[in-house]
Structure formats: structure tokens, C-alpha cells
Amino acid sequence: MSAEDVLYKRERVFSVVIRVCHWLRALAITALVVTGFYIAWPFLVAPDSTNVLVNGWIRFAHEVFGFALVAITMARVYLFFFSRSNVERRSISDALSTKSWIQQIKAYL
């Protein structure tokens, strides 16, 4: 396929920092869910076992991922207000627009 046959051109709307923050948040949320389920029902340790280090390490990982999620969210809030790009601010106006909601619902129907 030659360059003349390409119908679409790939264009990145969001910056590298925002994309990395997105995937780090997804990783943190997934890790929080998995470790949270383990904390609720610790299946790796026998009920009468004295080995509580596994549960301690899982709780530690849970806290680390929780703090990471808070830090990433704070970075995204900072980027929302002080970034040179206004993509994030434009997306808020789209989310609050009734016309945009109706157009999106029509697209799904």
C-alpha cells in the first residue's frame, strides 16, 4: 500500500503524559481491586496458620497502589488547570453538554 492509498491519518489527541497517567491509573485500580478482594478473603494462607506475612505484604501493596492512585489523580488535576493543551478542559464542556449526550445516545441506538 502506497502513501497515496492511506485513507486515515493517525493523530494523537492526548499528550504522552496524559496517556501514561491513564494507564497508570488503570493499573492502580486493577491492583486495588485484586488486593482488596484478597484482603477481604485471604485465600493464600491457611485459616490456622501463623504465617501472616503474606497478608501484610498484600495490605502494603494495597496501600502503595492507593497512594499511587491519589498521586496520579493529583497530577491529572494539576494538568487540567495548568497544561498548555486545552483538550481536558474541552472534554468537560462536552460531558456537560445536553446536545453532546443526545448525539452520543443516538449513536448507540
N, C-alpha and C positions, 0 to 999 in steps of 0.2 A: 504494500500500500504506500503510495507516494504522499508527499506533504499536501498535494492539492486535493486528495481524496478525503482528508480528515474533515469530518463534519462538525466536531465539537472540540473546543479547546479547554483544557483543564485550567481552572482558575481557583486559586486558594483565597477564600473569603476571610478566614480567621488566621491570625498570626501563629507562628510556631509556639510561642509561649502559651497562648490560649489552648492550642491543641494538646500540648504536653500537660497542662493543668487539667484538661478534660480527662485524659487517660489516667492521670494520677488519682483524680477523684474517683473514677470508675474502679480502679484497683483498690483504693482505700475502702470504698463502700462494699465491694465484694469481700474483702478481708474482714471487715467489721461484721458482716452478716455471718460468714463462716465461723469466725471466732466467737461471735455472740451465741450461735447455736451450740457450739462446743461448751461454752461456759454454762449454758442452761442445762445441757445434758452431756456430761463428760464421759464419753464412751471409750476413751483410750486407757483409762485407769480402772482397775477392778474396784468394786464397792468397798471391800475391806482392806484395801491396800494402804500402806503408809507412804507410798510414792506420790507426793503431792506436787513435785517439781514440774510435771507436765502441765498441770492446771495453772501453776504460777506463770510459766512461760507463755501459755496461751493468753492469760489475762494481761501480761506485759505487752504482748504483740497487739492485743485489742486496744490497749491504751495508746501505744505508739501510733497505730493507724488512726485512732480517733484524733490525736493531736495533729497528725499529718493532714487529716481532712479539714480541721479547723484552720491550719496554716494556709492550706491551698485555697480555702474559701476566702480567707482574708486577703490573699494575693489577688484573687479574682475581683474582689470588691475594690481594691486599690486600682487595678487595671480598668475597671468600669469607669471610675471617675477621672483617672489621670493618664489614660492611654491616648496616644496620638490618633489612633483609629477610632471611629465612632460606630463600628459595627455592633458592639454590645448595646450601646445606647439606642441605636435604631431598632434592634430586636425587641427592646422593651416597649417601644411605641407600637410595634406590630402586635405584640402579645396583648396589649390593652385596647387595640382597635376592634370594634364590632365588625366592621367590614372585612377585616382580615380573618376573623373567626368564621364568619358566614362563608367566605370563599374557601376556607380550609375544610369545613364540614361538607360543602358541596362537592369538593374533590374526592372525599371518601365515599360519598353516596353514589 
